[in-house]
Amino acid sequence: MDREEFFAELDQLTPKEIEERLSSWDKDQLLVLQDYLSGKQAKAQSNEVVRAATDAAWSAAEVAMRANTKATIAIIIAVSAMLAAITSAVVALLDLQY
């Protein structure tokens, strides 16, 4: 049995079934099993890293959206203050004319 076939067989087994078959495999198969389990562990760790990075990205996106909302509110307040100042200036100019 070649390495790929053995990996395909291992993919179909549960951890308990693998454990039960350990005594029936020869030294070469056990070495391939070790490679298989190392690869599976590395894949699980990389999946965990991807999941953590995705969570961090979503958190950053949420913070950015909140910051954007606050900035929009600040702009609305600033524009309102500007309009109030312009209105005051116009009223003051009209008052000076009379």
Biopython code that builds the backbone (N, CA, C, O; Angstrom):
import numpy as np
from Bio.PDB.StructureBuilder import StructureBuilder

atoms = [
    (1, "MET", "N", (0.855, -1.177, 0.000)),
    (1, "MET", "CA", (0.000, 0.000, 0.000)),
    (1, "MET", "C", (0.900, 1.239, 0.000)),
    (1, "MET", "O", (1.837, 1.336, 0.793)),
    (2, "ASP", "N", (0.609, 2.173, -0.888)),
    (2, "ASP", "CA", (1.435, 3.377, -0.927)),
    (2, "ASP", "C", (0.916, 4.415, 0.069)),
    (2, "ASP", "O", (-0.144, 4.261, 0.676)),
    (3, "ARG", "N", (1.686, 5.446, 0.207)),
    (3, "ARG", "CA", (1.426, 6.490, 1.207)),
    (3, "ARG", "C", (0.051, 7.154, 1.024)),
    (3, "ARG", "O", (-0.679, 7.356, 1.994)),
    (4, "GLU", "N", (-0.290, 7.487, -0.216)),
    (4, "GLU", "CA", (-1.566, 8.163, -0.487)),
    (4, "GLU", "C", (-2.762, 7.275, -0.156)),
    (4, "GLU", "O", (-3.755, 7.745, 0.401)),
    (5, "GLU", "N", (-2.666, 6.006, -0.495)),
    (5, "GLU", "CA", (-3.743, 5.065, -0.163)),
    (5, "GLU", "C", (-3.892, 4.935, 1.350)),
    (5, "GLU", "O", (-5.001, 4.887, 1.882)),
    (6, "PHE", "N", (-2.750, 4.880, 2.024)),
    (6, "PHE", "CA", (-2.774, 4.761, 3.482)),
    (6, "PHE", "C", (-3.391, 6.007, 4.112)),
    (6, "PHE", "O", (-4.184, 5.911, 5.049)),
    (7, "PHE", "N", (-3.021, 7.178, 3.592)),
    (7, "PHE", "CA", (-3.614, 8.427, 4.086)),
    (7, "PHE", "C", (-5.126, 8.435, 3.839)),
    (7, "PHE", "O", (-5.890, 8.861, 4.704)),
    (8, "ALA", "N", (-5.556, 7.970, 2.675)),
    (8, "ALA", "CA", (-6.991, 7.909, 2.359)),
    (8, "ALA", "C", (-7.702, 6.979, 3.334)),
    (8, "ALA", "O", (-8.810, 7.266, 3.787)),
    (9, "GLU", "N", (-7.055, 5.868, 3.651)),
    (9, "GLU", "CA", (-7.641, 4.925, 4.613)),
    (9, "GLU", "C", (-7.736, 5.580, 5.997)),
    (9, "GLU", "O", (-8.748, 5.446, 6.686)),
    (10, "LEU", "N", (-6.682, 6.283, 6.391)),
    (10, "LEU", "CA", (-6.665, 6.932, 7.701)),
    (10, "LEU", "C", (-7.726, 8.032, 7.793)),
    (10, "LEU", "O", (-8.305, 8.255, 8.856)),
    (11, "ASP", "N", (-7.975, 8.714, 6.675)),
    (11, "ASP", "CA", (-8.991, 9.771, 6.672)),
    (11, "ASP", "C", (-10.375, 9.222, 6.989)),
    (11, "ASP", "O", (-11.226, 9.936, 7.519)),
    (12, "GLN", "N", (-10.595, 7.965, 6.668)),
    (12, "GLN", "CA", (-11.913, 7.367, 6.888)),
    (12, "GLN", "C", (-12.071, 6.747, 8.282)),
    (12, "GLN", "O", (-13.160, 6.312, 8.658)),
    (13, "LEU", "N", (-10.981, 6.714, 9.034)),
    (13, "LEU", "CA", (-11.022, 6.102, 10.366)),
    (13, "LEU", "C", (-11.181, 7.156, 11.454)),
    (13, "LEU", "O", (-10.709, 8.285, 11.322)),
    (14, "THR", "N", (-11.847, 6.768, 12.516)),
    (14, "THR", "CA", (-11.938, 7.647, 13.687)),
    (14, "THR", "C", (-10.660, 7.463, 14.508)),
    (14, "THR", "O", (-9.956, 6.467, 14.340)),
    (15, "PRO", "N", (-10.355, 8.411, 15.391)),
    (15, "PRO", "CA", (-9.167, 8.241, 16.245)),
    (15, "PRO", "C", (-9.182, 6.932, 17.035)),
    (15, "PRO", "O", (-8.138, 6.309, 17.230)),
    (16, "LYS", "N", (-10.356, 6.522, 17.484)),
    (16, "LYS", "CA", (-10.458, 5.271, 18.245)),
    (16, "LYS", "C", (-10.123, 4.070, 17.362)),
    (16, "LYS", "O", (-9.443, 3.142, 17.800)),
    (17, "GLU", "N", (-10.601, 4.089, 16.121)),
    (17, "GLU", "CA", (-10.301, 2.995, 15.197)),
    (17, "GLU", "C", (-8.807, 2.955, 14.863)),
    (17, "GLU", "O", (-8.228, 1.875, 14.745)),
    (18, "ILE", "N", (-8.190, 4.116, 14.712)),
    (18, "ILE", "CA", (-6.745, 4.164, 14.465)),
    (18, "ILE", "C", (-6.000, 3.550, 15.640)),
    (18, "ILE", "O", (-5.077, 2.755, 15.464)),
    (19, "GLU", "N", (-6.420, 3.934, 16.845)),
    (19, "GLU", "CA", (-5.765, 3.410, 18.046)),
    (19, "GLU", "C", (-5.897, 1.890, 18.122)),
    (19, "GLU", "O", (-4.949, 1.204, 18.505)),
    (20, "GLU", "N", (-7.071, 1.358, 17.759)),
    (20, "GLU", "CA", (-7.291, -0.082, 17.803)),
    (20, "GLU", "C", (-6.415, -0.825, 16.791)),
    (20, "GLU", "O", (-6.047, -1.977, 17.020)),
    (21, "ARG", "N", (-6.082, -0.174, 15.676)),
    (21, "ARG", "CA", (-5.309, -0.830, 14.617)),
    (21, "ARG", "C", (-3.798, -0.662, 14.773)),
    (21, "ARG", "O", (-3.044, -1.227, 13.980)),
    (22, "LEU", "N", (-3.342, 0.080, 15.746)),
    (22, "LEU", "CA", (-1.908, 0.343, 15.895)),
    (22, "LEU", "C", (-1.079, -0.936, 15.947)),
    (22, "LEU", "O", (-0.008, -1.010, 15.345)),
    (23, "SER", "N", (-1.565, -1.925, 16.657)),
    (23, "SER", "CA", (-0.777, -3.160, 16.824)),
    (23, "SER", "C", (-0.678, -3.966, 15.526)),
    (23, "SER", "O", (0.229, -4.786, 15.381)),
    (24, "SER", "N", (-1.595, -3.746, 14.582)),
    (24, "SER", "CA", (-1.580, -4.518, 13.340)),
    (24, "SER", "C", (-0.690, -3.904, 12.256)),
    (24, "SER", "O", (-0.449, -4.543, 11.233)),
    (25, "TRP", "N", (-0.208, -2.699, 12.454)),
    (25, "TRP", "CA", (0.604, -2.035, 11.428)),
    (25, "TRP", "C", (2.086, -2.277, 11.673)),
    (25, "TRP", "O", (2.536, -2.424, 12.809)),
    (26, "ASP", "N", (2.819, -2.313, 10.587)),
    (26, "ASP", "CA", (4.268, -2.513, 10.703)),
    (26, "ASP", "C", (4.965, -1.167, 10.948)),
    (26, "ASP", "O", (4.325, -0.118, 11.024)),
    (27, "LYS", "N", (6.286, -1.231, 11.067)),
    (27, "LYS", "CA", (7.074, -0.038, 11.403)),
    (27, "LYS", "C", (6.914, 1.064, 10.350)),
    (27, "LYS", "O", (6.770, 2.238, 10.693)),
    (28, "ASP", "N", (6.939, 0.685, 9.083)),
    (28, "ASP", "CA", (6.800, 1.682, 8.006)),
    (28, "ASP", "C", (5.433, 2.371, 8.064)),
    (28, "ASP", "O", (5.333, 3.587, 7.902)),
    (29, "GLN", "N", (4.398, 1.587, 8.294)),
    (29, "GLN", "CA", (3.051, 2.171, 8.393)),
    (29, "GLN", "C", (2.944, 3.092, 9.601)),
    (29, "GLN", "O", (2.277, 4.125, 9.547)),
    (30, "LEU", "N", (3.605, 2.711, 10.692)),
    (30, "LEU", "CA", (3.575, 3.566, 11.872)),
    (30, "LEU", "C", (4.295, 4.893, 11.617)),
    (30, "LEU", "O", (3.875, 5.933, 12.124)),
    (31, "LEU", "N", (5.371, 4.858, 10.837)),
    (31, "LEU", "CA", (6.070, 6.095, 10.477)),
    (31, "LEU", "C", (5.180, 6.982, 9.590)),
    (31, "LEU", "O", (5.139, 8.202, 9.751)),
    (32, "VAL", "N", (4.479, 6.345, 8.661)),
    (32, "VAL", "CA", (3.552, 7.099, 7.806)),
    (32, "VAL", "C", (2.417, 7.658, 8.657)),
    (32, "VAL", "O", (1.976, 8.786, 8.440)),
    (33, "LEU", "N", (1.945, 6.876, 9.620)),
    (33, "LEU", "CA", (0.906, 7.339, 10.532)),
    (33, "LEU", "C", (1.384, 8.565, 11.302)),
    (33, "LEU", "O", (0.633, 9.523, 11.488)),
    (34, "GLN", "N", (2.632, 8.529, 11.746)),
    (34, "GLN", "CA", (3.189, 9.673, 12.466)),
    (34, "GLN", "C", (3.202, 10.917, 11.566)),
    (34, "GLN", "O", (2.851, 12.009, 12.014)),
    (35, "ASP", "N", (3.605, 10.752, 10.301)),
    (35, "ASP", "CA", (3.573, 11.867, 9.350)),
    (35, "ASP", "C", (2.146, 12.378, 9.152)),
    (35, "ASP", "O", (1.903, 13.584, 9.107)),
    (36, "TYR", "N", (1.210, 11.437, 9.036)),
    (36, "TYR", "CA", (-0.201, 11.787, 8.843)),
    (36, "TYR", "C", (-0.712, 12.611, 10.021)),
    (36, "TYR", "O", (-1.346, 13.649, 9.838)),
    (37, "LEU", "N", (-0.427, 12.134, 11.235)),
    (37, "LEU", "CA", (-0.908, 12.836, 12.426)),
    (37, "LEU", "C", (-0.231, 14.197, 12.589)),
    (37, "LEU", "O", (-0.865, 15.155, 13.031)),
    (38, "SER", "N", (1.050, 14.287, 12.235)),
    (38, "SER", "CA", (1.757, 15.578, 12.288)),
    (38, "SER", "C", (1.128, 16.567, 11.308)),
    (38, "SER", "O", (0.906, 17.733, 11.636)),
    (39, "GLY", "N", (0.849, 16.082, 10.111)),
    (39, "GLY", "CA", (0.210, 16.939, 9.108)),
    (39, "GLY", "C", (-1.174, 17.384, 9.538)),
    (39, "GLY", "O", (-1.569, 18.530, 9.328)),
    (40, "LYS", "N", (-1.906, 16.455, 10.145)),
    (40, "LYS", "CA", (-3.254, 16.778, 10.616)),
    (40, "LYS", "C", (-3.195, 17.809, 11.746)),
    (40, "LYS", "O", (-4.024, 18.716, 11.809)),
    (41, "GLN", "N", (-2.217, 17.663, 12.630)),
    (41, "GLN", "CA", (-2.046, 18.618, 13.724)),
    (41, "GLN", "C", (-1.657, 19.991, 13.172)),
    (41, "GLN", "O", (-2.172, 21.011, 13.628)),
    (42, "ALA", "N", (-0.753, 20.018, 12.197)),
    (42, "ALA", "CA", (-0.333, 21.289, 11.596)),
    (42, "ALA", "C", (-1.513, 21.965, 10.914)),
    (42, "ALA", "O", (-1.670, 23.184, 10.987)),
    (43, "LYS", "N", (-2.344, 21.163, 10.248)),
    (43, "LYS", "CA", (-3.525, 21.722, 9.576)),
    (43, "LYS", "C", (-4.495, 22.291, 10.606)),
    (43, "LYS", "O", (-5.071, 23.357, 10.395)),
    (44, "ALA", "N", (-4.676, 21.584, 11.719)),
    (44, "ALA", "CA", (-5.569, 22.068, 12.776)),
    (44, "ALA", "C", (-5.045, 23.378, 13.352)),
    (44, "ALA", "O", (-5.815, 24.299, 13.623)),
    (45, "GLN", "N", (-3.717, 23.454, 13.537)),
    (45, "GLN", "CA", (-3.130, 24.692, 14.060)),
    (45, "GLN", "C", (-3.273, 25.825, 13.061)),
    (45, "GLN", "O", (-3.556, 26.957, 13.453)),
    (46, "SER", "N", (-3.084, 25.542, 11.770)),
    (46, "SER", "CA", (-3.229, 26.606, 10.776)),
    (46, "SER", "C", (-4.683, 27.042, 10.684)),
    (46, "SER", "O", (-4.959, 28.225, 10.483)),
    (47, "ASN", "N", (-5.617, 26.107, 10.827)),
    (47, "ASN", "CA", (-7.038, 26.477, 10.850)),
    (47, "ASN", "C", (-7.337, 27.374, 12.037)),
    (47, "ASN", "O", (-8.126, 28.313, 11.937)),
    (48, "GLU", "N", (-6.697, 27.075, 13.168)),
    (48, "GLU", "CA", (-6.895, 27.885, 14.365)),
    (48, "GLU", "C", (-6.345, 29.294, 14.149)),
    (48, "GLU", "O", (-6.956, 30.276, 14.572)),
    (49, "VAL", "N", (-5.204, 29.387, 13.497)),
    (49, "VAL", "CA", (-4.611, 30.695, 13.210)),
    (49, "VAL", "C", (-5.513, 31.489, 12.263)),
    (49, "VAL", "O", (-5.732, 32.685, 12.455)),
    (50, "VAL", "N", (-6.031, 30.810, 11.245)),
    (50, "VAL", "CA", (-6.936, 31.475, 10.294)),
    (50, "VAL", "C", (-8.193, 31.942, 11.018)),
    (50, "VAL", "O", (-8.677, 33.048, 10.777)),
    (51, "ARG", "N", (-8.719, 31.110, 11.898)),
    (51, "ARG", "CA", (-9.923, 31.475, 12.649)),
    (51, "ARG", "C", (-9.650, 32.692, 13.539)),
    (51, "ARG", "O", (-10.478, 33.599, 13.619)),
    (52, "ALA", "N", (-8.498, 32.711, 14.204)),
    (52, "ALA", "CA", (-8.142, 33.842, 15.057)),
    (52, "ALA", "C", (-7.958, 35.110, 14.226)),
    (52, "ALA", "O", (-8.391, 36.188, 14.631)),
    (53, "ALA", "N", (-7.318, 34.980, 13.068)),
    (53, "ALA", "CA", (-7.127, 36.147, 12.195)),
    (53, "ALA", "C", (-8.464, 36.658, 11.681)),
    (53, "ALA", "O", (-8.676, 37.867, 11.589)),
    (54, "THR", "N", (-9.358, 35.751, 11.351)),
    (54, "THR", "CA", (-10.691, 36.154, 10.885)),
    (54, "THR", "C", (-11.448, 36.876, 11.994)),
    (54, "THR", "O", (-12.084, 37.902, 11.751)),
    (55, "ASP", "N", (-11.381, 36.342, 13.208)),
    (55, "ASP", "CA", (-12.034, 37.007, 14.342)),
    (55, "ASP", "C", (-11.455, 38.396, 14.569)),
    (55, "ASP", "O", (-12.192, 39.347, 14.832)),
    (56, "ALA", "N", (-10.142, 38.512, 14.466)),
    (56, "ALA", "CA", (-9.490, 39.819, 14.642)),
    (56, "ALA", "C", (-9.920, 40.782, 13.545)),
    (56, "ALA", "O", (-10.135, 41.966, 13.806)),
    (57, "ALA", "N", (-10.044, 40.286, 12.330)),
    (57, "ALA", "CA", (-10.467, 41.142, 11.213)),
    (57, "ALA", "C", (-11.897, 41.632, 11.424)),
    (57, "ALA", "O", (-12.202, 42.799, 11.183)),
    (58, "TRP", "N", (-12.767, 40.736, 11.875)),
    (58, "TRP", "CA", (-14.152, 41.153, 12.136)),
    (58, "TRP", "C", (-14.208, 42.173, 13.270)),
    (58, "TRP", "O", (-14.975, 43.133, 13.205)),
    (59, "SER", "N", (-13.407, 41.973, 14.298)),
    (59, "SER", "CA", (-13.357, 42.932, 15.405)),
    (59, "SER", "C", (-12.877, 44.289, 14.914)),
    (59, "SER", "O", (-13.430, 45.324, 15.287)),
    (60, "ALA", "N", (-11.849, 44.281, 14.079)),
    (60, "ALA", "CA", (-11.341, 45.536, 13.526)),
    (60, "ALA", "C", (-12.394, 46.212, 12.656)),
    (60, "ALA", "O", (-12.528, 47.435, 12.675)),
    (61, "ALA", "N", (-13.136, 45.421, 11.900)),
    (61, "ALA", "CA", (-14.193, 45.982, 11.056)),
    (61, "ALA", "C", (-15.288, 46.617, 11.916)),
    (61, "ALA", "O", (-15.804, 47.685, 11.585)),
    (62, "GLU", "N", (-15.636, 45.957, 13.014)),
    (62, "GLU", "CA", (-16.657, 46.518, 13.913)),
    (62, "GLU", "C", (-16.179, 47.834, 14.521)),
    (62, "GLU", "O", (-16.943, 48.797, 14.599)),
    (63, "VAL", "N", (-14.921, 47.877, 14.948)),
    (63, "VAL", "CA", (-14.362, 49.102, 15.520)),
    (63, "VAL", "C", (-14.351, 50.207, 14.466)),
    (63, "VAL", "O", (-14.665, 51.360, 14.763)),
    (64, "ALA", "N", (-13.991, 49.852, 13.243)),
    (64, "ALA", "CA", (-13.961, 50.842, 12.158)),
    (64, "ALA", "C", (-15.357, 51.374, 11.869)),
    (64, "ALA", "O", (-15.528, 52.569, 11.627)),
    (65, "MET", "N", (-16.351, 50.501, 11.892)),
    (65, "MET", "CA", (-17.731, 50.955, 11.655)),
    (65, "MET", "C", (-18.193, 51.892, 12.764)),
    (65, "MET", "O", (-18.846, 52.901, 12.496)),
    (66, "ARG", "N", (-17.854, 51.559, 14.014)),
    (66, "ARG", "CA", (-18.220, 52.451, 15.116)),
    (66, "ARG", "C", (-17.513, 53.799, 14.983)),
    (66, "ARG", "O", (-18.117, 54.846, 15.219)),
    (67, "ALA", "N", (-16.244, 53.773, 14.607)),
    (67, "ALA", "CA", (-15.489, 55.011, 14.420)),
    (67, "ALA", "C", (-16.096, 55.825, 13.280)),
    (67, "ALA", "O", (-16.196, 57.049, 13.372)),
    (68, "ASN", "N", (-16.494, 55.154, 12.219)),
    (68, "ASN", "CA", (-17.118, 55.836, 11.089)),
    (68, "ASN", "C", (-18.429, 56.488, 11.513)),
    (68, "ASN", "O", (-18.715, 57.616, 11.112)),
    (69, "THR", "N", (-19.221, 55.800, 12.311)),
    (69, "THR", "CA", (-20.482, 56.353, 12.797)),
    (69, "THR", "C", (-20.227, 57.586, 13.660)),
    (69, "THR", "O", (-20.901, 58.606, 13.516)),
    (70, "LYS", "N", (-19.245, 57.481, 14.560)),
    (70, "LYS", "CA", (-18.924, 58.631, 15.425)),
    (70, "LYS", "C", (-18.412, 59.806, 14.602)),
    (70, "LYS", "O", (-18.747, 60.956, 14.888)),
    (71, "ALA", "N", (-17.601, 59.525, 13.580)),
    (71, "ALA", "CA", (-17.093, 60.595, 12.719)),
    (71, "ALA", "C", (-18.234, 61.265, 11.960)),
    (71, "ALA", "O", (-18.239, 62.485, 11.797)),
    (72, "THR", "N", (-19.193, 60.482, 11.500)),
    (72, "THR", "CA", (-20.353, 61.037, 10.794)),
    (72, "THR", "C", (-21.161, 61.934, 11.714)),
    (72, "THR", "O", (-21.601, 63.011, 11.313)),
    (73, "ILE", "N", (-21.355, 61.491, 12.944)),
    (73, "ILE", "CA", (-22.087, 62.313, 13.919)),
    (73, "ILE", "C", (-21.334, 63.610, 14.184)),
    (73, "ILE", "O", (-21.943, 64.676, 14.272)),
    (74, "ALA", "N", (-20.003, 63.523, 14.312)),
    (74, "ALA", "CA", (-19.189, 64.722, 14.545)),
    (74, "ALA", "C", (-19.297, 65.692, 13.372)),
    (74, "ALA", "O", (-19.371, 66.904, 13.579)),
    (75, "ILE", "N", (-19.305, 65.175, 12.146)),
    (75, "ILE", "CA", (-19.444, 66.037, 10.969)),
    (75, "ILE", "C", (-20.809, 66.712, 10.955)),
    (75, "ILE", "O", (-20.912, 67.897, 10.640)),
    (76, "ILE", "N", (-21.852, 65.970, 11.293)),
    (76, "ILE", "CA", (-23.200, 66.547, 11.334)),
    (76, "ILE", "C", (-23.254, 67.669, 12.366)),
    (76, "ILE", "O", (-23.833, 68.723, 12.103)),
    (77, "ILE", "N", (-22.656, 67.453, 13.542)),
    (77, "ILE", "CA", (-22.639, 68.486, 14.582)),
    (77, "ILE", "C", (-21.847, 69.699, 14.106)),
    (77, "ILE", "O", (-22.267, 70.836, 14.322)),
    (78, "ALA", "N", (-20.702, 69.467, 13.459)),
    (78, "ALA", "CA", (-19.870, 70.567, 12.972)),
    (78, "ALA", "C", (-20.599, 71.377, 11.901)),
    (78, "ALA", "O", (-20.553, 72.607, 11.914)),
    (79, "VAL", "N", (-21.269, 70.694, 10.979)),
    (79, "VAL", "CA", (-22.026, 71.399, 9.931)),
    (79, "VAL", "C", (-23.160, 72.190, 10.557)),
    (79, "VAL", "O", (-23.434, 73.315, 10.141)),
    (80, "SER", "N", (-23.827, 71.613, 11.557)),
    (80, "SER", "CA", (-24.906, 72.340, 12.242)),
    (80, "SER", "C", (-24.363, 73.583, 12.938)),
    (80, "SER", "O", (-24.982, 74.645, 12.886)),
    (81, "ALA", "N", (-23.210, 73.453, 13.587)),
    (81, "ALA", "CA", (-22.593, 74.601, 14.252)),
    (81, "ALA", "C", (-22.197, 75.660, 13.231)),
    (81, "ALA", "O", (-22.343, 76.855, 13.487)),
    (82, "MET", "N", (-21.701, 75.233, 12.088)),
    (82, "MET", "CA", (-21.326, 76.175, 11.031)),
    (82, "MET", "C", (-22.553, 76.922, 10.524)),
    (82, "MET", "O", (-22.513, 78.138, 10.337)),
    (83, "LEU", "N", (-23.636, 76.194, 10.303)),
    (83, "LEU", "CA", (-24.864, 76.839, 9.838)),
    (83, "LEU", "C", (-25.400, 77.811, 10.888)),
    (83, "LEU", "O", (-25.911, 78.875, 10.539)),
    (84, "ALA", "N", (-25.288, 77.459, 12.155)),
    (84, "ALA", "CA", (-25.726, 78.360, 13.219)),
    (84, "ALA", "C", (-24.855, 79.611, 13.234)),
    (84, "ALA", "O", (-25.365, 80.714, 13.428)),
    (85, "ALA", "N", (-23.555, 79.454, 13.032)),
    (85, "ALA", "CA", (-22.652, 80.609, 13.003)),
    (85, "ALA", "C", (-22.961, 81.506, 11.807)),
    (85, "ALA", "O", (-22.975, 82.730, 11.936)),
    (86, "ILE", "N", (-23.207, 80.908, 10.655)),
    (86, "ILE", "CA", (-23.557, 81.707, 9.470)),
    (86, "ILE", "C", (-24.867, 82.448, 9.699)),
    (86, "ILE", "O", (-24.986, 83.623, 9.352)),
    (87, "THR", "N", (-25.838, 81.774, 10.276)),
    (87, "THR", "CA", (-27.122, 82.408, 10.575)),
    (87, "THR", "C", (-26.931, 83.571, 11.539)),
    (87, "THR", "O", (-27.528, 84.633, 11.361)),
    (88, "SER", "N", (-26.095, 83.375, 12.567)),
    (88, "SER", "CA", (-25.811, 84.471, 13.514)),
    (88, "SER", "C", (-25.165, 85.651, 12.811)),
    (88, "SER", "O", (-25.504, 86.804, 13.079)),
    (89, "ALA", "N", (-24.234, 85.363, 11.912)),
    (89, "ALA", "CA", (-23.555, 86.441, 11.190)),
    (89, "ALA", "C", (-24.533, 87.193, 10.304)),
    (89, "ALA", "O", (-24.497, 88.422, 10.239)),
    (90, "VAL", "N", (-25.404, 86.467, 9.624)),
    (90, "VAL", "CA", (-26.401, 87.119, 8.760)),
    (90, "VAL", "C", (-27.336, 87.977, 9.594)),
    (90, "VAL", "O", (-27.641, 89.105, 9.207)),
    (91, "VAL", "N", (-27.796, 87.470, 10.727)),
    (91, "VAL", "CA", (-28.693, 88.247, 11.607)),
    (91, "VAL", "C", (-27.967, 89.480, 12.112)),
    (91, "VAL", "O", (-28.550, 90.563, 12.155)),
    (92, "ALA", "N", (-26.697, 89.334, 12.499)),
    (92, "ALA", "CA", (-25.926, 90.478, 12.993)),
    (92, "ALA", "C", (-25.750, 91.528, 11.895)),
    (92, "ALA", "O", (-25.864, 92.723, 12.169)),
    (93, "LEU", "N", (-25.475, 91.108, 10.663)),
    (93, "LEU", "CA", (-25.336, 92.049, 9.545)),
    (93, "LEU", "C", (-26.654, 92.758, 9.256)),
    (93, "LEU", "O", (-26.684, 93.964, 9.010)),
    (94, "LEU", "N", (-27.743, 91.992, 9.289)),
    (94, "LEU", "CA", (-29.046, 92.615, 9.051)),
    (94, "LEU", "C", (-29.385, 93.611, 10.171)),
    (94, "LEU", "O", (-29.996, 94.651, 9.925)),
    (95, "ASP", "N", (-28.992, 93.284, 11.370)),
    (95, "ASP", "CA", (-29.232, 94.175, 12.520)),
    (95, "ASP", "C", (-28.433, 95.467, 12.375)),
    (95, "ASP", "O", (-28.902, 96.541, 12.755)),
    (96, "LEU", "N", (-27.228, 95.358, 11.825)),
    (96, "LEU", "CA", (-26.407, 96.551, 11.642)),
    (96, "LEU", "C", (-26.992, 97.487, 10.574)),
    (96, "LEU", "O", (-26.810, 98.703, 10.639)),
    (97, "GLN", "N", (-27.684, 96.917, 9.607)),
    (97, "GLN", "CA", (-28.249, 97.742, 8.555)),
    (97, "GLN", "C", (-29.422, 98.567, 9.066)),
    (97, "GLN", "O", (-29.702, 99.622, 8.497)),
    (98, "TYR", "N", (-30.086, 98.154, 10.064)),
    (98, "TYR", "CA", (-31.256, 98.898, 10.556)),
    (98, "TYR", "C", (-30.967, 99.708, 11.744)),
    (98, "TYR", "O", (-31.856, 100.383, 12.263)),
]
sb = StructureBuilder()
sb.init_structure("model")
sb.init_model(0)
sb.init_chain("A")
sb.init_seg("    ")
for serial, (resi, resn, name, xyz) in enumerate(atoms, 1):
    if name == "N":
        sb.init_residue(resn, " ", resi, " ")
    sb.init_atom(name, np.array(xyz, "f"), 0.0, 1.0, " ", f" {name:<3s}", serial, name[0])
structure = sb.get_structure()
